Amino acid sequence: MAVPPSTRNAPSPHAHGGGRLTLKHVAQAMGVSRTTVSNAFSRPGQLSEELRDSILSKARELGYWGPDPRARALRRGGLHEVGVIFHHDLSYALSDPTSLRFLAGVAKELDARQLTLQLVPKMGRKLLLGAAFQTTADAMIVHAEIGPELVPELNAAGKPVVLVDSMVAGFASVGIPDREGAALAMAHALAAAPDVVVVLSLPHSEPPRTQAGRRAGLLREVPATAFVGTERAAGYALGALRAGFPSERMRWLTVDDWAPETAAERVAALRPQLAAGTRVALVAMSDRIALAAQRVVRGWRGIKVVALVGFDDIPAAAAAGLTTIRHDPFRKGELCVRVLLDGATPRKLPLELVKRAT
């Protein structure tokens, strides 16, 4: 079906008079029926791909993002299922201690409401959120980072949404102050008077640079971002900046977020670069990374490891005597459901430095 020629003379975004946008306004702008516009959002198979894309594009241009999701849920007899769009694959979600605690918190609240859970994993290293947002779930918890290119898809989801550890204007978000936590970790590490600080970092949104350029770019206060890795990197850098720790004495090692235990290999490769007698502190963006590093540095001779700090406080951290940043992923999962379904106030949950043997 061809795109109607009348769209060439479509009204401006304010031609409807400034009230609440509806299907009718989009239909008038496109020169099609309200049913056709409705099909573009709820029954895309009824339309040609060209027509549907044109309708959705015009709707976004006007500022209309689909039928009211809560009204639609009520028409269907209420909400029945909540989808969690997850930032890794199923194997990670069901084995990572922090992820399991988060999902347990979500499950507790859904059980209390007799609702079901749909877990939509990241399949491979590219998450096709445009497809994920087509989930049949009635509402979504998006536990994945949302870049600017995905905001239109988020807006077009047409159902209640709450974000986890991410930020998009107009959407509720639940998280923790990652930057503050990383700064606490760095302060603890620097209190041990190291000669060198090694940052074991998850990948983050900063563009590739030389190591010197990366240190110079991070050792400053930067605006808040929607990315956990970037926030924690900024927190480490901020902690070093506040303490006056020289940037040339920091080493940044990126660890594969799909395989945190590969941190052991990265740390082992660093050992030949450290002079005998060097006092080393390590800060890691997760406990799994820190514990992998700990197994390696235990065997170092001639190098003094003066501090090792993780992030998350998983059960294995306490058993290993690991100093870490504690937060509560179970409570985060609970709050996400309450924000999503009950209108609870979204907020950042507290965290704290837990000092142990390292």
LOPABA-806057 format. One record per residue (C-alpha): residue in three letters; x, y, z. Coordinates in steps of 0.1 Angstrom, whole numbers, plus 5000, padded with zeros to 4 digits. Example, Ala and Ser with C-alpha at 12.3 -4.5 7.8 and 13.67 -1.06 7.14 Angstrom:
% LOPABA-806057
ALA/5123/4955/5078
SER/5137/4989/5071
//
This chain:
% LOPABA-806057
MET/5000/5000/5000
ALA/5015/5033/4989
VAL/5020/5062/5013
PRO/4991/5087/5008
PRO/5002/5118/4989
SER/4983/5140/5014
THR/5012/5136/5039
ARG/5032/5161/5018
ASN/5009/5188/5032
ALA/5005/5174/5067
PRO/4997/5199/5095
SER/5024/5211/5119
PRO/5029/5194/5152
HIS/5007/5221/5169
ALA/4979/5221/5143
HIS/4956/5201/5165
GLY/4953/5230/5189
GLY/4977/5222/5216
GLY/4956/5196/5235
ARG/4965/5160/5241
LEU/4976/5142/5210
THR/4955/5112/5199
LEU/4952/5087/5171
LYS/4929/5111/5153
HIS/4955/5138/5150
VAL/4980/5114/5135
ALA/4953/5101/5111
GLN/4945/5136/5100
ALA/4982/5144/5095
MET/4987/5113/5074
GLY/4954/5115/5055
VAL/4944/5080/5066
SER/4918/5065/5089
ARG/4922/5061/5127
THR/4920/5024/5123
THR/4950/5025/5100
VAL/4970/5044/5125
SER/4959/5021/5153
ASN/4970/4991/5132
ALA/5005/5007/5129
PHE/5009/5005/5166
SER/4990/4973/5176
ARG/4986/4952/5144
PRO/5015/4960/5122
GLY/5009/4929/5101
GLN/4978/4946/5087
LEU/4999/4973/5069
SER/5027/4974/5044
GLU/5061/4980/5060
GLU/5064/5013/5041
LEU/5030/5027/5053
ARG/5036/5016/5089
ASP/5071/5032/5090
SER/5056/5064/5076
ILE/5028/5065/5102
LEU/5053/5059/5131
SER/5076/5085/5117
LYS/5049/5111/5115
ALA/5036/5101/5149
ARG/5070/5107/5165
GLU/5074/5140/5146
LEU/5041/5151/5162
GLY/5051/5139/5196
TYR/5025/5110/5197
TRP/5040/5077/5211
GLY/5010/5054/5209
PRO/4978/5046/5228
ASP/4979/5053/5265
PRO/4994/5020/5279
ARG/4975/5021/5313
ALA/4942/5027/5295
ARG/4949/4998/5271
ALA/4958/4976/5301
LEU/4925/4984/5318
ARG/4906/4976/5286
ARG/4922/4942/5286
GLY/4913/4936/5322
GLY/4945/4948/5338
LEU/4982/4941/5337
HIS/4991/4904/5336
GLU/5028/4902/5327
VAL/5059/4923/5332
GLY/5089/4920/5309
VAL/5125/4925/5321
ILE/5147/4936/5292
PHE/5181/4923/5304
HIS/5216/4935/5295
HIS/5232/4901/5291
ASP/5221/4866/5279
LEU/5201/4841/5300
SER/5232/4822/5312
TYR/5246/4854/5327
ALA/5212/4865/5342
LEU/5207/4832/5359
SER/5243/4828/5372
ASP/5255/4862/5382
PRO/5249/4868/5419
THR/5239/4905/5416
SER/5216/4898/5386
LEU/5199/4869/5405
ARG/5192/4891/5435
PHE/5177/4918/5413
LEU/5154/4893/5396
ALA/5145/4878/5429
GLY/5133/4913/5441
VAL/5113/4917/5409
ALA/5098/4882/5414
LYS/5088/4889/5450
GLU/5067/4919/5440
LEU/5052/4902/5410
ASP/5043/4871/5431
ALA/5025/4894/5455
ARG/5004/4908/5426
GLN/4999/4874/5409
LEU/5017/4886/5378
THR/5040/4867/5355
LEU/5075/4876/5344
GLN/5089/4876/5309
LEU/5127/4877/5307
VAL/5140/4892/5274
PRO/5177/4886/5273
LYS/5205/4902/5253
MET/5213/4877/5226
GLY/5248/4882/5215
ARG/5267/4914/5221
LYS/5242/4936/5202
LEU/5209/4941/5219
LEU/5182/4948/5194
LEU/5160/4968/5217
GLY/5137/4978/5189
ALA/5127/4942/5187
ALA/5128/4937/5225
PHE/5103/4966/5229
GLN/5078/4945/5209
THR/5075/4921/5238
THR/5040/4910/5245
ALA/5044/4919/5282
ASP/5021/4946/5295
ALA/5048/4966/5311
MET/5086/4967/5310
ILE/5116/4970/5333
VAL/5145/4979/5310
HIS/5177/4967/5327
ALA/5199/4978/5298
GLU/5217/5009/5288
ILE/5197/5032/5264
GLY/5218/5053/5241
PRO/5203/5083/5222
GLU/5197/5063/5191
LEU/5172/5041/5210
VAL/5152/5068/5226
PRO/5126/5068/5198
GLU/5121/5031/5202
LEU/5117/5036/5239
ASN/5091/5063/5234
ALA/5072/5042/5209
ALA/5070/5012/5232
GLY/5034/5021/5241
LYS/5034/5006/5276
PRO/5045/5015/5311
VAL/5083/5015/5314
VAL/5109/5019/5342
LEU/5146/5021/5335
VAL/5173/5005/5357
ASP/5207/5022/5360
SER/5200/5044/5329
MET/5185/5078/5323
VAL/5162/5090/5295
ALA/5142/5122/5299
GLY/5105/5115/5307
PHE/5110/5080/5321
ALA/5112/5068/5356
SER/5146/5054/5366
VAL/5158/5033/5396
GLY/5195/5029/5403
ILE/5224/5036/5426
PRO/5249/5064/5427
ASP/5277/5045/5409
ARG/5300/5075/5407
GLU/5298/5081/5444
GLY/5305/5044/5451
ALA/5335/5044/5429
ALA/5349/5075/5445
LEU/5345/5058/5479
ALA/5364/5028/5466
MET/5392/5050/5453
ALA/5395/5069/5486
HIS/5400/5036/5504
ALA/5426/5025/5480
LEU/5445/5057/5482
ALA/5445/5057/5520
ALA/5469/5028/5517
ALA/5495/5051/5500
PRO/5500/5031/5468
ASP/5527/5039/5442
VAL/5504/5027/5414
VAL/5466/5023/5412
VAL/5452/4997/5388
VAL/5416/5003/5376
LEU/5399/4971/5364
SER/5372/4986/5343
LEU/5341/4974/5325
PRO/5338/4987/5290
HIS/5322/5021/5290
SER/5310/5047/5265
GLU/5342/5068/5263
PRO/5356/5067/5228
PRO/5389/5049/5224
ARG/5420/5069/5232
THR/5456/5063/5241
GLN/5462/5053/5277
ALA/5477/5087/5285
GLY/5447/5105/5268
ARG/5422/5083/5286
ARG/5438/5092/5320
ALA/5438/5129/5312
GLY/5402/5128/5300
LEU/5389/5109/5330
LEU/5408/5128/5357
ARG/5382/5156/5358
GLU/5346/5160/5368
VAL/5323/5152/5339
PRO/5285/5154/5335
ALA/5263/5125/5346
THR/5258/5099/5320
ALA/5233/5070/5315
PHE/5261/5043/5315
VAL/5272/5024/5345
GLY/5308/5018/5333
THR/5313/5054/5325
GLU/5298/5065/5359
ARG/5321/5042/5378
ALA/5351/5052/5357
ALA/5343/5089/5364
GLY/5340/5081/5401
TYR/5374/5065/5403
ALA/5389/5094/5384
LEU/5371/5119/5407
GLY/5384/5101/5438
ALA/5420/5103/5425
LEU/5415/5140/5415
ARG/5402/5149/5450
ALA/5432/5132/5466
GLY/5457/5148/5442
PHE/5469/5114/5430
PRO/5490/5118/5398
SER/5473/5105/5366
GLU/5506/5090/5353
ARG/5505/5066/5383
MET/5472/5050/5373
ARG/5467/5020/5350
TRP/5434/5014/5333
LEU/5427/4978/5322
THR/5394/4970/5305
VAL/5378/4937/5313
ASP/5353/4918/5292
ASP/5319/4924/5309
TRP/5307/4890/5295
ALA/5336/4872/5311
PRO/5346/4891/5343
GLU/5370/4863/5354
THR/5393/4872/5324
ALA/5405/4900/5348
ALA/5430/4874/5360
GLU/5447/4874/5326
ARG/5448/4912/5324
VAL/5464/4915/5358
ALA/5489/4888/5352
ALA/5500/4906/5320
LEU/5506/4937/5340
ARG/5530/4922/5365
PRO/5562/4925/5343
GLN/5556/4962/5340
LEU/5558/4968/5378
ALA/5592/4974/5394
ALA/5603/4954/5424
GLY/5590/4969/5456
THR/5560/4987/5440
ARG/5530/4993/5463
VAL/5499/4985/5442
ALA/5462/4992/5448
LEU/5435/4977/5427
VAL/5399/4989/5423
ALA/5375/4968/5403
MET/5341/4976/5388
SER/5326/4943/5402
ASP/5334/4918/5429
ARG/5337/4891/5403
ILE/5365/4911/5386
ALA/5382/4918/5420
LEU/5381/4882/5431
ALA/5396/4870/5398
ALA/5424/4896/5403
GLN/5429/4886/5439
ARG/5437/4850/5429
VAL/5465/4863/5408
VAL/5481/4889/5430
ARG/5482/4865/5460
GLY/5511/4848/5442
TRP/5531/4880/5435
ARG/5565/4882/5450
GLY/5584/4915/5453
ILE/5552/4935/5448
LYS/5532/4948/5477
VAL/5494/4948/5471
VAL/5482/4974/5496
ALA/5445/4975/5487
LEU/5419/4957/5466
VAL/5383/4970/5464
GLY/5354/4954/5445
PHE/5319/4966/5438
ASP/5285/4949/5446
ASP/5292/4928/5478
ILE/5282/4894/5465
PRO/5284/4865/5490
ALA/5318/4854/5478
ALA/5333/4888/5486
ALA/5327/4883/5524
ALA/5342/4848/5522
ALA/5373/4862/5506
GLY/5377/4892/5529
LEU/5372/4916/5500
THR/5366/4953/5507
THR/5338/4964/5484
ILE/5309/4987/5477
ARG/5277/4973/5491
HIS/5243/4980/5475
ASP/5210/4960/5475
PRO/5200/4946/5441
PHE/5170/4928/5457
ARG/5156/4961/5470
LYS/5163/4976/5435
GLY/5142/4949/5419
GLU/5114/4955/5444
LEU/5114/4992/5438
CYS/5113/4988/5401
VAL/5080/4970/5403
ARG/5066/4994/5427
VAL/5075/5024/5405
LEU/5062/5006/5374
LEU/5029/4995/5388
ASP/5021/5015/5420
GLY/5035/5049/5411
ALA/5062/5048/5438
THR/5088/5075/5436
PRO/5118/5065/5415
ARG/5152/5072/5432
LYS/5187/5061/5436
LEU/5192/5036/5464
PRO/5220/5040/5490
LEU/5254/5022/5489
GLU/5283/5020/5514
LEU/5319/5010/5516
VAL/5324/4977/5535
LYS/5359/4974/5548
ARG/5374/4939/5552
ALA/5409/4925/5549
THR/5417/4941/5516
//
